[in-house]
């Protein structure tokens, strides 16, 4: 399921990242790589705050939809 459907407070492992090469590279630079654990900290109208590798990152809904957990 896409990351936008994850409940707040739960930890998941990234299974797949979709999109163009530039977008996947950008997400990888932020720490979103396959096999990494991520936790949804907060969700505000589809936009998410994600904890990945001891860091919190804000993603808009379209970017979060590209991350499959």
Secondary structure, 3 states (H helix, E strand, C coil): CEHHHCCCCCEEECCEECCCHHHHHHHHHCCCCCCCEEEEEEEECCEEEEEECCEEEEECHHHHCCEEC
